[in-house]
Amino acid sequence: MAWSITDSPDVFRAEAGAFVASRPDLHTMMLSGLDTIERLRSGEATPPAVLGWWRDEGEERTTGAFVWMPPHLLAASRLADAPCTSLAQLLSAGDHPFRGLMADDATIRLFSEAWKTVTGSTPESELHLRLYRLEQVAPPRVAPPGEPRVATAKDRDLLHAWCTSFVEEAGSLGADLDTFVDERIAGKGWRLWEVGGEAVAMAATTPTVAGMARITPVYTPPEHRGRGYGAAVTVAVSKAAQEAGAAHVLLFTDLANSTTDRLYQRIGYRPVSNYQIMQP
């Protein structure tokens, strides 16, 4: 039993595409990563890609997969013991420096044990996350003042500054900020909440891929917090994602922040699974 590896998105889709698309919620990070690789390769860039799928011996059905664009995080599906051990061996001997894995809690535990056995080093969990899926939009019972609008290129400096603040508070967005901001402006994925012509909160949605879109980031500057603006702009951007064709609207929260957990459940999001980001 071993991983099959390719750098070709076309080959990966032929071998593992049906498996990855079978659970757009659980495989959200793989779907986004694959979409990013394909979009970059359709232009002038040729980003490195390591794409893998797992089939048990004698089986034709794919039961595990990962998508990796070094040096970013590797995103994996739920994996059993054998593929975790094989993946640890593959990554420890690979050509690209391995900087971290994002997967569900059970996979992280198995992979961490395998990594320690293979390398002798003990990995650390950097973040504990919870994946939520939108069940039905439930606007706040007491709506805050203001209204949403689509952010445009004129808002770029503000979006960039707020994204920088978000990263300082919550951690990396996993992409170059200039690219992250500009792609979402071009795709009309940003929403600002305005009160009296002043922007007081922002939220963005990823492009819809395989019926899935993910809300990230959601940010309210400290001076505007506690007034319901974050919930309101999240409702607005969630509706926008649905209108763009997303049947699965998702978001991750940091389990260390109980406030956001309660907020998202109040507006219609329900827990799916817990995830971790592990660093070797």
Steps between C-alpha positions, in 0.01 A plus 500: 500500500638841407397847396463579132649842430470748214559869436222507240159627611344321201643164605399560861143584400480184289622281785367674811260770383184305576624419852591861577172634358296244697529709818548866407473595867762263644726551196463878477872576535598246234242638259621857554864399466438311178304794359785737586756278328286477187432873485867588542604252236248642256704822513872550485581345839580133549481442875640176640233239570513168679168318469439155644233233526482179701348167410522192720677203345285330240237775510402733216321751723685806627465531879738786578659800335710809556569825317823688561647811345837540675590694709138532617314262728422152375124434513393139545177304520423273793769231502543166672819372664671348194470807272615725788814291548569494127441876474743570784764293320430677171519850645809438713692389190345747255655769284287778649527620861192388691369782722161382618190288460134598527260213564231377738592419860514122456731526198727746679537260794591207275734706284675653804573152636626389160716811460660447840573134415645584158701813590548485876361851542173587671270727295290776654140602444498869411124557479186315603214581264136413450343475156145636469249459218213741440167328559269797447577869524359647823550879501559659842171556685607857570663629185780756545486828313651513155498286190736281294662585170740332260859618550678633191852595397448834674490309830823313439715688752240456772457128426875447500542683831219305665633170363839586649334562837304176468822303437665663803207391720395166350788369290585463133242493223722254316563727203679814392282787629515702180384201298240404759343847506514558123352162403200557722453854372502368143250227591274738698560282804546776759220653703535809717250601765452877496340734751450857387741446211776362726619141465489327839547129414598274211461140387592307187408178324721271298399419143237226474668167419308171472201668662712617795600848619675594822463825695836645594599738647243674717642807671371790707748761625521517882328838521191363326464168681210392715235665284397212275686614189699175468185289506324730253782500245535120533130459421542728198802316359340160571195599296732621224674160495164322470394733220827416321400133499653360818295216645754460781595826673771434755729673746762411759517640851782493755384282789686732736249773411164400650343831397522424128375145555181634657465778243506271197256253652257785566495594132444147370833316490529148644814304601634238257839387634803616698832562327857579596800658337810298588856619460787245487 
